[in-house]
Amino acid sequence: MKKLLIIAAALVLLVLFPGLAQATAAVLAVTVQFIAAQPVLIGFGLGVATIAHLRGKNPATARI
């Protein structure tokens, strides 16, 4: 029920402030482009994910 209220509130905000969605999308696009241009950050993130996977800390990907 709480998730439904959050979704409804987000939709109301988008209807009341349509420019907010465009501004949010613009900021998100710039952020994704910046991160994609940083191979060190991508490599670090992949390394952290690999370590968690191999140690079995993530139950969704843990080896048996």
Gaussian input, Z-matrix of N, CA and C with variables (Angstrom, degrees):
# hf/3-21g

backbone

0 1
 N
 C     1     B1
 C     2     B2     1     A1
 N     3     B3     2     A2     1     D1
 C     4     B4     3     A3     2     D2
 C     5     B5     4     A4     3     D3
 N     6     B6     5     A5     4     D4
 C     7     B7     6     A6     5     D5
 C     8     B8     7     A7     6     D6
 N     9     B9     8     A8     7     D7
 C    10    B10     9     A9     8     D8
 C    11    B11    10    A10     9     D9
 N    12    B12    11    A11    10    D10
 C    13    B13    12    A12    11    D11
 C    14    B14    13    A13    12    D12
 N    15    B15    14    A14    13    D13
 C    16    B16    15    A15    14    D14
 C    17    B17    16    A16    15    D15
 N    18    B18    17    A17    16    D16
 C    19    B19    18    A18    17    D17
 C    20    B20    19    A19    18    D18
 N    21    B21    20    A20    19    D19
 C    22    B22    21    A21    20    D20
 C    23    B23    22    A22    21    D21
 N    24    B24    23    A23    22    D22
 C    25    B25    24    A24    23    D23
 C    26    B26    25    A25    24    D24
 N    27    B27    26    A26    25    D25
 C    28    B28    27    A27    26    D26
 C    29    B29    28    A28    27    D27
 N    30    B30    29    A29    28    D28
 C    31    B31    30    A30    29    D29
 C    32    B32    31    A31    30    D30
 N    33    B33    32    A32    31    D31
 C    34    B34    33    A33    32    D32
 C    35    B35    34    A34    33    D33
 N    36    B36    35    A35    34    D34
 C    37    B37    36    A36    35    D35
 C    38    B38    37    A37    36    D36
 N    39    B39    38    A38    37    D37
 C    40    B40    39    A39    38    D38
 C    41    B41    40    A40    39    D39
 N    42    B42    41    A41    40    D40
 C    43    B43    42    A42    41    D41
 C    44    B44    43    A43    42    D42
 N    45    B45    44    A44    43    D43
 C    46    B46    45    A45    44    D44
 C    47    B47    46    A46    45    D45
 N    48    B48    47    A47    46    D46
 C    49    B49    48    A48    47    D47
 C    50    B50    49    A49    48    D48
 N    51    B51    50    A50    49    D49
 C    52    B52    51    A51    50    D50
 C    53    B53    52    A52    51    D51
 N    54    B54    53    A53    52    D52
 C    55    B55    54    A54    53    D53
 C    56    B56    55    A55    54    D54
 N    57    B57    56    A56    55    D55
 C    58    B58    57    A57    56    D56
 C    59    B59    58    A58    57    D57
 N    60    B60    59    A59    58    D58
 C    61    B61    60    A60    59    D59
 C    62    B62    61    A61    60    D60
 N    63    B63    62    A62    61    D61
 C    64    B64    63    A63    62    D62
 C    65    B65    64    A64    63    D63
 N    66    B66    65    A65    64    D64
 C    67    B67    66    A66    65    D65
 C    68    B68    67    A67    66    D66
 N    69    B69    68    A68    67    D67
 C    70    B70    69    A69    68    D68
 C    71    B71    70    A70    69    D69
 N    72    B72    71    A71    70    D70
 C    73    B73    72    A72    71    D71
 C    74    B74    73    A73    72    D72
 N    75    B75    74    A74    73    D73
 C    76    B76    75    A75    74    D74
 C    77    B77    76    A76    75    D75
 N    78    B78    77    A77    76    D76
 C    79    B79    78    A78    77    D77
 C    80    B80    79    A79    78    D78
 N    81    B81    80    A80    79    D79
 C    82    B82    81    A81    80    D80
 C    83    B83    82    A82    81    D81
 N    84    B84    83    A83    82    D82
 C    85    B85    84    A84    83    D83
 C    86    B86    85    A85    84    D84
 N    87    B87    86    A86    85    D85
 C    88    B88    87    A87    86    D86
 C    89    B89    88    A88    87    D87
 N    90    B90    89    A89    88    D88
 C    91    B91    90    A90    89    D89
 C    92    B92    91    A91    90    D90
 N    93    B93    92    A92    91    D91
 C    94    B94    93    A93    92    D92
 C    95    B95    94    A94    93    D93
 N    96    B96    95    A95    94    D94
 C    97    B97    96    A96    95    D95
 C    98    B98    97    A97    96    D96
 N    99    B99    98    A98    97    D97
 C   100   B100    99    A99    98    D98
 C   101   B101   100   A100    99    D99
 N   102   B102   101   A101   100   D100
 C   103   B103   102   A102   101   D101
 C   104   B104   103   A103   102   D102
 N   105   B105   104   A104   103   D103
 C   106   B106   105   A105   104   D104
 C   107   B107   106   A106   105   D105
 N   108   B108   107   A107   106   D106
 C   109   B109   108   A108   107   D107
 C   110   B110   109   A109   108   D108
 N   111   B111   110   A110   109   D109
 C   112   B112   111   A111   110   D110
 C   113   B113   112   A112   111   D111
 N   114   B114   113   A113   112   D112
 C   115   B115   114   A114   113   D113
 C   116   B116   115   A115   114   D114
 N   117   B117   116   A116   115   D115
 C   118   B118   117   A117   116   D116
 C   119   B119   118   A118   117   D117
 N   120   B120   119   A119   118   D118
 C   121   B121   120   A120   119   D119
 C   122   B122   121   A121   120   D120
 N   123   B123   122   A122   121   D121
 C   124   B124   123   A123   122   D122
 C   125   B125   124   A124   123   D123
 N   126   B126   125   A125   124   D124
 C   127   B127   126   A126   125   D125
 C   128   B128   127   A127   126   D126
 N   129   B129   128   A128   127   D127
 C   130   B130   129   A129   128   D128
 C   131   B131   130   A130   129   D129
 N   132   B132   131   A131   130   D130
 C   133   B133   132   A132   131   D131
 C   134   B134   133   A133   132   D132
 N   135   B135   134   A134   133   D133
 C   136   B136   135   A135   134   D134
 C   137   B137   136   A136   135   D135
 N   138   B138   137   A137   136   D136
 C   139   B139   138   A138   137   D137
 C   140   B140   139   A139   138   D138
 N   141   B141   140   A140   139   D139
 C   142   B142   141   A141   140   D140
 C   143   B143   142   A142   141   D141
 N   144   B144   143   A143   142   D142
 C   145   B145   144   A144   143   D143
 C   146   B146   145   A145   144   D144
 N   147   B147   146   A146   145   D145
 C   148   B148   147   A147   146   D146
 C   149   B149   148   A148   147   D147
 N   150   B150   149   A149   148   D148
 C   151   B151   150   A150   149   D149
 C   152   B152   151   A151   150   D150
 N   153   B153   152   A152   151   D151
 C   154   B154   153   A153   152   D152
 C   155   B155   154   A154   153   D153
 N   156   B156   155   A155   154   D154
 C   157   B157   156   A156   155   D155
 C   158   B158   157   A157   156   D156
 N   159   B159   158   A158   157   D157
 C   160   B160   159   A159   158   D158
 C   161   B161   160   A160   159   D159
 N   162   B162   161   A161   160   D160
 C   163   B163   162   A162   161   D161
 C   164   B164   163   A163   162   D162
 N   165   B165   164   A164   163   D163
 C   166   B166   165   A165   164   D164
 C   167   B167   166   A166   165   D165
 N   168   B168   167   A167   166   D166
 C   169   B169   168   A168   167   D167
 C   170   B170   169   A169   168   D168
 N   171   B171   170   A170   169   D169
 C   172   B172   171   A171   170   D170
 C   173   B173   172   A172   171   D171
 N   174   B174   173   A173   172   D172
 C   175   B175   174   A174   173   D173
 C   176   B176   175   A175   174   D174
 N   177   B177   176   A176   175   D175
 C   178   B178   177   A177   176   D176
 C   179   B179   178   A178   177   D177
 N   180   B180   179   A179   178   D178
 C   181   B181   180   A180   179   D179
 C   182   B182   181   A181   180   D180
 N   183   B183   182   A182   181   D181
 C   184   B184   183   A183   182   D182
 C   185   B185   184   A184   183   D183
 N   186   B186   185   A185   184   D184
 C   187   B187   186   A186   185   D185
 C   188   B188   187   A187   186   D186
 N   189   B189   188   A188   187   D187
 C   190   B190   189   A189   188   D188
 C   191   B191   190   A190   189   D189

   B1=1.4509
   B2=1.5284
   B3=1.3373
   B4=1.4597
   B5=1.5323
   B6=1.3417
   B7=1.4659
   B8=1.5303
   B9=1.3280
   B10=1.4610
   B11=1.5276
   B12=1.3214
   B13=1.4627
   B14=1.5344
   B15=1.3236
   B16=1.4683
   B17=1.5291
   B18=1.3369
   B19=1.4611
   B20=1.5232
   B21=1.3324
   B22=1.4653
   B23=1.5299
   B24=1.3175
   B25=1.4658
   B26=1.5283
   B27=1.3339
   B28=1.4545
   B29=1.5295
   B30=1.3236
   B31=1.4634
   B32=1.5262
   B33=1.3228
   B34=1.4678
   B35=1.5245
   B36=1.3338
   B37=1.4676
   B38=1.5210
   B39=1.3319
   B40=1.4640
   B41=1.5206
   B42=1.3307
   B43=1.4643
   B44=1.5230
   B45=1.3228
   B46=1.4673
   B47=1.5317
   B48=1.3302
   B49=1.4679
   B50=1.5269
   B51=1.3371
   B52=1.4705
   B53=1.5299
   B54=1.3121
   B55=1.4632
   B56=1.5162
   B57=1.3316
   B58=1.4640
   B59=1.5261
   B60=1.3226
   B61=1.4659
   B62=1.5252
   B63=1.3213
   B64=1.4629
   B65=1.5179
   B66=1.3090
   B67=1.4622
   B68=1.5277
   B69=1.3213
   B70=1.4656
   B71=1.5245
   B72=1.3325
   B73=1.4696
   B74=1.5252
   B75=1.3207
   B76=1.4708
   B77=1.5268
   B78=1.3214
   B79=1.4670
   B80=1.5287
   B81=1.3216
   B82=1.4575
   B83=1.5285
   B84=1.3289
   B85=1.4623
   B86=1.5295
   B87=1.3168
   B88=1.4694
   B89=1.5232
   B90=1.3204
   B91=1.4628
   B92=1.5264
   B93=1.3244
   B94=1.4676
   B95=1.5236
   B96=1.3175
   B97=1.4634
   B98=1.5204
   B99=1.3171
   B100=1.4694
   B101=1.5226
   B102=1.3344
   B103=1.4637
   B104=1.5241
   B105=1.3276
   B106=1.4640
   B107=1.5301
   B108=1.3250
   B109=1.4621
   B110=1.5274
   B111=1.3243
   B112=1.4637
   B113=1.5338
   B114=1.3118
   B115=1.4688
   B116=1.5232
   B117=1.3329
   B118=1.4649
   B119=1.5267
   B120=1.3343
   B121=1.4557
   B122=1.5200
   B123=1.3282
   B124=1.4649
   B125=1.5292
   B126=1.3196
   B127=1.4665
   B128=1.5063
   B129=1.3212
   B130=1.4607
   B131=1.5210
   B132=1.3293
   B133=1.4671
   B134=1.5127
   B135=1.3272
   B136=1.4664
   B137=1.5231
   B138=1.3173
   B139=1.4671
   B140=1.5088
   B141=1.3193
   B142=1.4654
   B143=1.5234
   B144=1.3331
   B145=1.4607
   B146=1.5264
   B147=1.3293
   B148=1.4661
   B149=1.5213
   B150=1.3175
   B151=1.4665
   B152=1.5281
   B153=1.3217
   B154=1.4660
   B155=1.5252
   B156=1.3249
   B157=1.4641
   B158=1.5269
   B159=1.3220
   B160=1.4598
   B161=1.5212
   B162=1.3027
   B163=1.4688
   B164=1.5136
   B165=1.3273
   B166=1.4563
   B167=1.5090
   B168=1.3230
   B169=1.4586
   B170=1.5229
   B171=1.3188
   B172=1.4492
   B173=1.5188
   B174=1.3289
   B175=1.4615
   B176=1.5265
   B177=1.3282
   B178=1.4584
   B179=1.5275
   B180=1.3387
   B181=1.4653
   B182=1.5344
   B183=1.2991
   B184=1.4669
   B185=1.5333
   B186=1.3181
   B187=1.4660
   B188=1.5227
   B189=1.3076
   B190=1.4873
   B191=1.5057
   A1=111.05
   A2=115.30
   A3=119.26
   A4=110.96
   A5=115.58
   A6=119.14
   A7=110.56
   A8=116.09
   A9=120.39
   A10=110.79
   A11=117.16
   A12=120.81
   A13=111.42
   A14=116.60
   A15=119.84
   A16=110.32
   A17=116.06
   A18=119.98
   A19=110.59
   A20=116.48
   A21=120.42
   A22=110.48
   A23=116.98
   A24=120.50
   A25=110.47
   A26=117.30
   A27=120.57
   A28=110.82
   A29=116.52
   A30=119.44
   A31=111.90
   A32=116.50
   A33=120.09
   A34=109.85
   A35=117.02
   A36=120.14
   A37=111.38
   A38=116.86
   A39=119.86
   A40=111.38
   A41=116.68
   A42=119.40
   A43=110.58
   A44=116.50
   A45=120.32
   A46=112.25
   A47=116.74
   A48=121.12
   A49=109.76
   A50=118.17
   A51=119.45
   A52=113.33
   A53=117.62
   A54=120.61
   A55=112.29
   A56=116.28
   A57=120.72
   A58=110.55
   A59=116.80
   A60=120.24
   A61=110.50
   A62=116.95
   A63=119.86
   A64=111.27
   A65=116.95
   A66=120.29
   A67=110.80
   A68=116.55
   A69=120.76
   A70=110.29
   A71=116.62
   A72=120.38
   A73=110.83
   A74=117.21
   A75=120.44
   A76=110.89
   A77=116.63
   A78=120.35
   A79=110.56
   A80=116.32
   A81=120.41
   A82=111.03
   A83=117.17
   A84=120.81
   A85=111.23
   A86=116.45
   A87=119.81
   A88=110.24
   A89=117.68
   A90=121.49
   A91=110.95
   A92=116.96
   A93=120.44
   A94=110.42
   A95=117.70
   A96=120.55
   A97=110.99
   A98=117.77
   A99=121.03
   A100=110.47
   A101=116.43
   A102=119.74
   A103=110.51
   A104=116.91
   A105=120.19
   A106=111.64
   A107=117.42
   A108=121.25
   A109=112.02
   A110=117.15
   A111=121.04
   A112=109.68
   A113=118.55
   A114=119.82
   A115=113.12
   A116=117.80
   A117=119.87
   A118=109.88
   A119=117.20
   A120=119.90
   A121=111.57
   A122=116.43
   A123=120.09
   A124=109.73
   A125=116.99
   A126=120.36
   A127=112.20
   A128=117.27
   A129=120.70
   A130=110.31
   A131=116.32
   A132=120.05
   A133=112.09
   A134=116.80
   A135=120.10
   A136=111.18
   A137=116.42
   A138=119.57
   A139=112.30
   A140=117.41
   A141=121.04
   A142=110.32
   A143=116.86
   A144=119.95
   A145=111.01
   A146=116.67
   A147=120.14
   A148=111.01
   A149=117.04
   A150=120.39
   A151=110.18
   A152=117.02
   A153=120.06
   A154=110.63
   A155=116.24
   A156=120.42
   A157=110.69
   A158=117.07
   A159=120.15
   A160=112.20
   A161=117.92
   A162=120.57
   A163=112.23
   A164=116.82
   A165=119.95
   A166=113.55
   A167=117.99
   A168=120.83
   A169=111.65
   A170=116.72
   A171=121.26
   A172=107.77
   A173=118.37
   A174=119.65
   A175=113.74
   A176=117.24
   A177=119.67
   A178=111.11
   A179=117.14
   A180=119.55
   A181=112.07
   A182=117.94
   A183=120.32
   A184=110.69
   A185=114.76
   A186=119.91
   A187=108.48
   A188=115.06
   A189=119.46
   A190=109.52
   D1=-38.85
   D2=-179.32
   D3=-65.09
   D4=-39.27
   D5=179.34
   D6=-64.43
   D7=-37.68
   D8=178.93
   D9=-63.11
   D10=-40.15
   D11=178.33
   D12=-66.52
   D13=-37.40
   D14=178.49
   D15=-65.94
   D16=-42.04
   D17=178.23
   D18=-64.08
   D19=-42.96
   D20=179.65
   D21=-63.44
   D22=-41.26
   D23=179.21
   D24=-64.21
   D25=-39.69
   D26=178.77
   D27=-64.67
   D28=-40.97
   D29=178.29
   D30=-65.36
   D31=-38.98
   D32=177.86
   D33=-63.29
   D34=-42.23
   D35=178.46
   D36=-62.90
   D37=-39.16
   D38=179.64
   D39=-67.16
   D40=-34.95
   D41=178.56
   D42=-72.02
   D43=-41.55
   D44=-177.60
   D45=-74.27
   D46=-34.01
   D47=-176.62
   D48=-128.72
   D49=77.41
   D50=-177.81
   D51=-64.49
   D52=-27.64
   D53=178.15
   D54=-68.30
   D55=-24.39
   D56=179.70
   D57=-64.86
   D58=-38.99
   D59=179.33
   D60=-65.46
   D61=-41.05
   D62=179.14
   D63=-66.31
   D64=-40.48
   D65=179.12
   D66=-66.17
   D67=-41.32
   D68=178.97
   D69=-63.94
   D70=-42.87
   D71=178.99
   D72=-63.83
   D73=-38.30
   D74=179.72
   D75=-65.67
   D76=-44.10
   D77=179.29
   D78=-64.97
   D79=-41.82
   D80=179.74
   D81=-64.03
   D82=-40.23
   D83=179.16
   D84=-64.21
   D85=-42.99
   D86=178.82
   D87=-64.31
   D88=-40.33
   D89=-179.82
   D90=-64.66
   D91=-44.70
   D92=179.30
   D93=-63.65
   D94=-41.15
   D95=178.74
   D96=-64.64
   D97=-38.85
   D98=179.10
   D99=-64.77
   D100=-46.77
   D101=-178.54
   D102=-65.63
   D103=-38.66
   D104=179.73
   D105=-64.87
   D106=-25.12
   D107=-179.31
   D108=-86.64
   D109=1.15
   D110=-177.83
   D111=-111.98
   D112=88.99
   D113=-177.46
   D114=-62.14
   D115=-27.04
   D116=179.42
   D117=-66.40
   D118=-41.92
   D119=178.92
   D120=-65.73
   D121=-40.59
   D122=179.46
   D123=-64.88
   D124=-44.53
   D125=178.79
   D126=-63.48
   D127=-40.36
   D128=178.35
   D129=-63.31
   D130=-44.58
   D131=179.62
   D132=-62.65
   D133=-42.52
   D134=177.79
   D135=-65.01
   D136=-37.80
   D137=178.27
   D138=-65.11
   D139=-43.17
   D140=178.30
   D141=-63.15
   D142=-41.91
   D143=179.11
   D144=-64.98
   D145=-38.09
   D146=179.99
   D147=-67.06
   D148=-42.66
   D149=179.93
   D150=-62.23
   D151=-44.84
   D152=179.08
   D153=-62.49
   D154=-38.32
   D155=179.98
   D156=-66.08
   D157=-46.33
   D158=-176.23
   D159=-70.68
   D160=-31.27
   D161=178.58
   D162=-80.43
   D163=-14.08
   D164=178.61
   D165=80.16
   D166=22.93
   D167=-179.87
   D168=-76.05
   D169=-26.04
   D170=179.38
   D171=-96.23
   D172=110.14
   D173=-175.50
   D174=-62.58
   D175=-22.26
   D176=-178.89
   D177=-73.03
   D178=-26.44
   D179=-175.62
   D180=-122.46
   D181=8.68
   D182=-175.50
   D183=-67.79
   D184=140.09
   D185=176.39
   D186=-80.44
   D187=144.74
   D188=179.53
   D189=-91.83

